[in-house]
Amino acid sequence: QAVTTLNRRRLHGPAGHAVARGAMSENRSFTAFQVEEPSGINELNAALHEPTPVDARADASEWGGVPVEMEKSHRAALQSNTEAIFNMLNNALGVSLLAVSWVCSKIGLLPALMLYALSCFLNRYTLLLVFRSCQLSKVKVSYPDVARFCFGSTGFSVVALIMTAQCCITSTAYVVTVGAVLFEVVPEKWSKGDATMLGMLLLMPFTLIRSLKRIAILSTLATIACLLELLCIALPCYWDVLVAGTSSVQRKMEDACKPPLTDCDEGCCGEPGSLIWFHLDLKNFVEVIPVILLAYATQSATPIILASLKDDSWENVRKITGFVSICLYVISALFGHSVYLRFTDTTTSNALTTIGQRPIDQTARWCGFIVVFISYIFMLFPIRNVLMSACLGKDELQREAPYVVYLVMTLLLNGFLLMLALAAVELGGLPLCLRFGGGFCATLMAMVFPPMLFVRVRAERGWDFRVVCGSRGGLCAILVIGASVWISSNLALGRDVAKKLLFA
């Protein structure tokens, strides 16, 4: 009766009475982790499953303070399914892809592929939780905004802070990767830190460009480079394994290799050992699990892409997210599987430094360089906008601050990220960035916050209406898994960093 009274107060008119009658008549059990249509027919649930009218769309949605700009014609600004799929793929394919083969070498090929599949499923599930929470709460499709609806200004501040921290960590990983590729071509007397500083000097002029439109062409270039990188790494690796055999090809490459190309004990020309199919060492497992989780954690930005669909009905959203999840898993599995099969225990934490020195390997390496180079330039926009707003009270989207202020802020931000990158190089390189980004930030954003937000939103309506995602038991299970991963991975990371600092 209390639930019925609450719903009648919140939803007046025929729709409200229909919901109230549905609440009194329905008594259903839930299965954990299911995504189902509502079994009852009422006006409110039906509306949630239909596309939102174009005229009712918000003028803009935000991610980290950067809006998805809507044109004067709302309909002209909305995306087709194909456009949304490409945007979601571009958003998800990052530096964590380079570490898939390293994960395979740590815990074995079969556990790695199974855990990546589980991560892909859970990340898609919690992505739908965030999107649905925004729909049910009737706020702008924005992770910080739905957090503010649920937990006030504190929720907004916490989510915005963690999103900004994750952007900074990702940018640091880009700088580290750029430096690692440059380290292959600089004089031998140069250290990795010197190569990282050179990389920042190359990046800095492009970060001074204030308009996104002026560098929009770089996005197309990055997409082409990403495809070439995948092809130039996966195909030769499979060819080496299937046609020539790993050992013989490795020996043939000996004369063309410049040791030490990698950080492994054997160098790049070391003889790869046998495949590890299954090796669940607890220490290695705790080390790689945040990297696996980070690979598909796109809950911050993807809801905005889904909200800008021409058809944002629930069925279409499920269809698109399912297709993209399958594509992401296949790409990461093929990419990591091929490199690990080819190089086995000589695999390093970065696929770009694992591959050899043949022309096709060099093509793949420099295509990867272009991808992370351009990704860093774009990643600075949301970070800089948040800092301008928080520190100076200026809206960078409207260019309220003079260019001199923009220039100083950009230089300071680049300097800060360079210091983080130099520290990361000394303390573990790319794995450190991925472990921290996955263990501290992505675990919260992908596994801890979404169930909390959804439970809070559902509490406003009552649990008598099944609107999307399974039972409270399933949500609690995700929350427990996320909290356990967050605690264990951060404790392990802190221990490893402390050891490096003490024995440096």
Salt bridges, closest charged atoms under 4 A:
GLU26 OE1 - ARG28 NH1 1.85
GLU36 OE1 - ARG466 NH1 3.40
GLU37 OE1 - HIS49 ND1 2.98
ASP59 OD1 - HIS74 NE2 3.56
ASP145 OD2 - LYS140 NZ 3.57
ASP145 OD1 - ARG148 NH2 2.82
ASP240 OD2 - ARG342 NE 2.90
ASP240 OD2 - ARG358 NH2 2.91
ASP263 OD1 - LYS192 NZ 2.74
GLU271 OE2 - ARG251 NH1 3.55
GLU287 OE1 - LYS106 NZ 3.80
GLU287 OE2 - ARG435 NH1 3.98
ASP312 OD1 - ARG57 NH2 3.38
GLU315 OE2 - ARG318 NH1 3.34
ASP361 OD2 - ARG358 NE 3.06
GLU396 OE2 - ARG210 NE 2.79
GLU460 OE2 - ARG456 NH1 2.71
ASP496 OD2 - ARG435 NH1 2.96
ASP496 OD1 - ARG495 NE 3.78
